[in-house]
Amino acid sequence: MKRRTLLQSTAAAAVLGAPTLGLTQQTVTLKFHTFMAPMSLVWLTMHKPWMEKVEKESNGRIKFEAFPAMQLGGTPVQLYDQARDGVVDIVWTLPGNTAGRFPRVEVFELPFMLNNAEATSKAYWEYVQTMAPDEFKDTHVLALHVHGPGMFHTKNRLIKKPEDLKGLKMRGPTRQVTKLLQSLGATPVGMPLPQIPDALSKGTIDGCVIPWEVVPAVKVNELTKYHTEFPPTSPGLYTTTFVMTMNKARYESLAPDLKKVIDNNSGLATSAWLGKQQQSSDIPGRKATVEHGDPTIYQLTQPEAQEFIKRSGHVDEEWVADMNKRGFDGKKLLETAKALIAKHGKG
């Protein structure tokens, strides 16, 4: 009887000790889920290279099952909660898909905040670490970044001044961008990116604001004729915040050396790389538009751009007031974000 108990205890100890003894040999497969299409530049030039880098640096002990275009089900709005709840391991999504849920990061979506995506992505990462460390507390954040300058794309009317937007139904990605559109005289329509082609085809919207890089992926180069850019001397009309984040328990379950691989592909440098990579895709996105049909691409002059800047100024004030109501120091948040963008933009 004693011998059996001893054997049982030894066996139990061996089982309990096994994870520790075999820790460095752990292999895992992580499910990566997003709404981006499999032929989109974001998927091909950002998500896939990131996964390939992690796989390589882990010597193949981290593998990915990659699911673009919501292939695992649900809607883009549900992605963050899929990561939180462990339905998937890693997601890439827009915090702004759930209006007001992540209010402090909306500061980067206010009008004319962006200088360039790389610098603004660095600022976004640093801002969250210092000013909003609990904004994404339900998950383990890997990277935070923004895209290049958003602009106008319309079916039947060229936009040269705010008045040209009057009466147009314009899709906006987040609540701050829809407020911007409203301030300029448009009728804002909030909807996730994948719904744009159908909405343009059916006339649900007259146009949209998106950066060049995503234009081909949602056929905006085929479904609109007019495109209005802001001059390089002006800050971008707007940008959108993104988060790449991981289920907390899944991250914590990784062996220390695999955690290190994930850590080495997270943070400020990875955020900056994602932002830079996304803005660099504006070039092929614009080229695809030039090569399709006979588009009209208009670049505003600096005085024309200034009219849009003036008209949208109160959106900042409303956001600051909203933050104050939520118990945050809205003015400090806005000033910090601007200072961080300027700091990282000097590099």
C-alpha positions in Angstrom: 0.0 0.0 0.0 2.8 2.3 0.9 4.7 1.4 -2.2 1.7 2.2 -4.4 1.2 5.6 -2.7 4.9 6.3 -3.2 4.7 5.4 -6.9 1.5 7.5 -7.3 3.2 10.4 -5.6 6.3 10.0 -7.9 4.1 9.9 -11.0 2.1 12.9 -9.9 5.3 14.8 -9.3 6.6 13.8 -12.7 3.4 15.1 -14.3 3.5 18.3 -12.4 7.1 18.8 -13.2 6.8 18.0 -16.9 5.8 21.5 -18.0 8.8 22.9 -16.2 11.2 20.3 -17.5 10.0 20.7 -21.1 9.4 24.4 -21.0 12.0 25.3 -23.6 10.5 22.7 -26.0 7.0 24.2 -25.9 5.3 24.7 -29.3 2.1 26.6 -29.8 -0.2 27.5 -32.6 -1.9 30.9 -32.4 -5.1 31.9 -34.2 -4.8 35.4 -35.7 -8.1 37.0 -36.8 -8.9 40.2 -38.5 -11.4 41.9 -40.9 -8.9 42.8 -43.6 -9.2 41.0 -46.9 -6.6 38.4 -47.9 -5.5 40.5 -50.9 -5.3 43.8 -48.9 -2.0 45.5 -48.6 -2.4 45.5 -44.8 -2.7 41.7 -44.8 0.1 41.1 -47.3 2.7 43.7 -46.2 2.0 43.9 -42.4 0.1 41.0 -40.9 1.8 38.1 -42.8 5.3 39.5 -42.5 4.8 40.0 -38.8 3.6 36.4 -38.3 6.4 35.1 -40.5 9.0 37.0 -38.4 7.6 35.6 -35.1 7.6 32.0 -36.5 11.2 32.4 -37.7 12.5 33.9 -34.5 10.9 31.1 -32.5 12.5 28.5 -34.7 9.1 27.3 -35.8 7.9 26.8 -32.2 5.3 29.5 -32.6 3.0 28.8 -35.6 0.0 30.8 -36.8 -3.4 29.9 -38.1 -4.2 33.1 -40.0 -7.8 34.1 -40.7 -8.4 37.3 -42.7 -11.8 38.6 -43.7 -13.6 37.5 -40.5 -13.2 33.8 -41.5 -13.8 32.6 -38.0 -17.1 34.3 -37.8 -18.5 37.3 -36.0 -18.3 40.9 -37.1 -15.4 43.5 -37.1 -17.0 45.1 -34.0 -16.6 41.8 -32.1 -12.9 41.3 -32.7 -11.6 42.9 -29.5 -13.9 40.8 -27.4 -12.9 37.6 -29.3 -9.3 38.2 -28.1 -10.5 39.1 -24.6 -12.6 36.0 -24.3 -10.1 33.6 -25.9 -12.2 32.8 -28.9 -9.0 33.6 -30.8 -5.5 34.4 -29.7 -4.6 37.6 -31.5 -6.7 40.2 -33.3 -5.9 43.3 -35.3 -8.8 45.8 -35.2 -10.0 49.4 -34.8 -10.7 50.5 -31.2 -13.1 53.0 -32.8 -15.3 50.2 -34.1 -17.0 50.3 -30.7 -17.8 54.0 -30.3 -16.7 55.5 -26.9 -15.4 52.2 -25.5 -11.8 53.3 -25.7 -12.3 57.1 -25.3 -8.8 58.3 -24.5 -7.1 56.9 -27.7 -9.7 58.8 -29.8 -7.4 61.8 -29.4 -5.4 60.5 -32.3 -8.5 60.5 -34.5 -9.2 64.1 -34.0 -9.0 66.3 -37.1 -5.5 67.2 -38.4 -3.5 65.5 -35.7 -1.3 63.3 -38.0 2.1 64.3 -39.2 3.2 60.9 -40.5 2.1 57.4 -39.5 5.4 56.2 -38.1 5.9 59.2 -35.7 2.2 59.2 -34.8 2.3 55.5 -34.1 5.2 55.9 -31.7 3.3 58.8 -30.0 0.2 56.6 -29.7 2.2 53.7 -28.0 3.9 56.1 -25.6 0.7 57.9 -24.9 -1.1 54.7 -23.9 1.7 53.6 -21.7 1.8 56.9 -19.8 -1.7 58.4 -20.0 -4.0 55.5 -20.5 -2.3 52.3 -19.3 -5.7 50.6 -18.5 -7.4 51.5 -21.8 -7.0 47.9 -23.1 -6.6 46.2 -19.7 -8.7 43.1 -20.7 -6.0 42.0 -23.2 -2.3 41.9 -23.7 -1.5 44.7 -26.2 1.2 43.9 -28.8 1.2 47.1 -30.9 -0.7 50.3 -31.4 -0.5 52.3 -34.6 -2.2 54.6 -37.1 -2.5 54.7 -40.9 -1.4 57.4 -43.3 -3.5 60.5 -44.1 -7.1 59.9 -44.8 -8.8 61.8 -47.7 -12.0 62.2 -49.6 -13.2 59.8 -52.3 -16.6 60.7 -53.9 -18.7 59.3 -56.7 -20.2 62.4 -58.3 -18.7 65.6 -56.9 -15.1 66.9 -56.5 -14.4 68.2 -53.0 -12.4 71.5 -53.0 -14.0 73.3 -50.1 -16.1 72.4 -47.1 -19.3 73.5 -48.9 -18.8 70.8 -51.5 -19.6 68.2 -48.9 -23.0 69.6 -48.1 -25.7 67.0 -48.5 -23.2 64.2 -49.3 -23.6 60.9 -47.3 -20.0 60.2 -46.3 -18.8 57.0 -44.6 -16.6 57.6 -41.5 -14.7 54.8 -39.6 -15.0 56.1 -36.0 -17.1 58.5 -34.0 -14.5 61.3 -34.1 -14.2 61.1 -37.9 -18.0 61.1 -38.3 -18.0 64.3 -36.1 -15.3 65.8 -38.4 -17.5 65.0 -41.4 -20.5 66.6 -39.8 -18.5 69.7 -38.9 -17.6 70.0 -42.6 -21.3 69.8 -43.7 -21.5 66.2 -44.8 -24.1 63.7 -43.5 -21.8 61.2 -41.7 -22.5 57.4 -42.0 -20.6 55.2 -39.6 -19.8 51.7 -40.9 -17.0 49.1 -40.8 -14.6 49.1 -43.8 -15.9 45.9 -45.5 -19.3 47.4 -45.9 -18.0 50.3 -48.1 -18.2 48.6 -51.6 -21.9 47.5 -51.2 -22.8 50.9 -49.7 -21.2 52.8 -52.6 -22.8 50.5 -55.2 -26.3 50.9 -53.7 -26.0 54.6 -53.1 -26.3 54.2 -49.3 -23.3 56.6 -49.3 -21.9 59.1 -51.8 -18.3 58.7 -50.8 -16.0 57.9 -48.0 -12.8 59.0 -46.2 -10.0 56.4 -46.2 -6.2 56.5 -46.9 -4.9 55.5 -50.3 -3.5 52.2 -49.2 -6.9 50.6 -48.6 -8.6 52.0 -51.7 -8.1 49.0 -54.0 -9.0 46.4 -51.3 -12.5 47.9 -51.0 -12.8 48.8 -54.7 -13.1 52.5 -54.0 -10.9 53.1 -57.1 -13.6 51.4 -59.2 -16.7 52.9 -57.4 -15.7 56.6 -57.1 -14.3 59.1 -59.6 -13.1 62.0 -57.5 -10.3 62.0 -54.9 -9.1 64.9 -52.8 -5.7 65.0 -51.1 -4.4 67.4 -48.6 -1.0 69.0 -49.4 2.2 67.6 -47.9 2.6 70.9 -45.9 -0.7 70.2 -44.1 -1.3 67.7 -41.4 -3.5 64.8 -42.5 -7.3 65.3 -42.5 -7.5 62.4 -40.0 -6.1 59.0 -39.1 -7.5 55.9 -37.4 -6.1 54.1 -34.5 -5.5 50.3 -34.6 -4.6 47.8 -31.9 -3.0 44.4 -32.3 -3.7 42.5 -29.1 -3.6 39.1 -27.6 -5.6 37.0 -25.1 -4.0 37.6 -21.7 -4.2 34.0 -20.5 -2.7 32.7 -23.8 0.2 35.1 -23.5 0.8 34.1 -19.9 0.8 30.4 -20.8 3.8 30.8 -23.1 7.2 29.5 -22.1 9.5 32.4 -21.1 11.6 32.1 -24.2 8.5 32.2 -26.5 7.1 35.1 -24.5 10.4 36.9 -25.3 9.9 36.3 -29.0 6.4 37.9 -28.7 7.8 40.7 -26.6 10.6 41.3 -29.2 7.9 41.8 -31.8 5.7 44.1 -29.7 5.9 47.6 -28.4 7.1 50.9 -29.7 9.4 49.6 -32.5 6.7 47.3 -33.8 4.1 50.0 -33.6 6.3 52.3 -35.6 7.0 49.6 -38.2 3.3 48.9 -38.7 2.5 52.6 -39.1 5.4 53.2 -41.5 4.5 50.1 -43.5 0.9 51.1 -43.8 1.6 54.6 -45.0 4.2 53.3 -47.5 1.3 51.3 -49.0 -0.4 54.6 -49.9 1.9 54.7 -53.0 0.7 51.5 -54.7 -2.9 52.3 -53.5 -2.8 55.6 -55.3 -1.2 54.1 -58.3 -4.0 51.5 -58.6 -6.4 54.4 -58.6 -4.6 56.4 -61.3 -4.5 53.3 -63.5 -8.2 52.5 -63.2 -10.5 54.4 -65.5 -10.1 58.2 -65.6 -10.1 59.5 -62.1 -9.9 63.1 -61.0 -7.3 63.5 -58.3 -7.1 67.0 -56.8 -4.6 68.2 -54.2 -5.8 71.1 -52.1 -3.7 74.2 -51.9 -2.5 75.3 -48.4 -5.1 78.1 -48.2 -7.9 75.6 -49.2 -6.7 73.1 -46.6 -6.8 75.9 -44.0 -10.5 76.3 -44.6 -11.1 72.6 -43.6 -8.9 73.1 -40.5 -10.8 76.1 -39.4 -14.2 74.5 -39.9 -13.3 71.4 -37.8 -11.7 73.1 -34.8 -14.6 72.6 -32.4 -14.4 68.8 -32.7 -11.3 69.0 -30.4 -13.2 71.2 -27.9 -16.1 68.7 -27.8 -13.8 65.8 -27.2 -12.0 67.6 -24.4 -15.4 68.4 -22.8 -16.4 64.7 -23.2 -13.2 63.5 -21.5 -13.8 66.0 -18.6 -17.3 64.5 -18.1 -15.8 61.0 -18.0 -13.4 62.1 -15.2 -10.3 62.6 -17.3 -8.3 65.8 -17.9 -9.2 66.3 -21.5 -7.0 69.3 -22.1 -4.0 67.4 -20.7 -4.7 64.4 -22.8 -4.9 66.4 -26.0 -1.8 68.5 -25.2 0.2 65.3 -24.3 -0.8 63.6 -27.6 0.2 66.7 -29.6 3.5 67.0 -27.8 4.3 63.3 -28.3 3.5 63.5 -32.1 5.8 66.5 -32.4 8.5 64.8 -30.4 8.5 61.6 -32.5 8.1 63.6 -35.7 11.5 65.3 -35.2 13.3 62.1 -35.8 
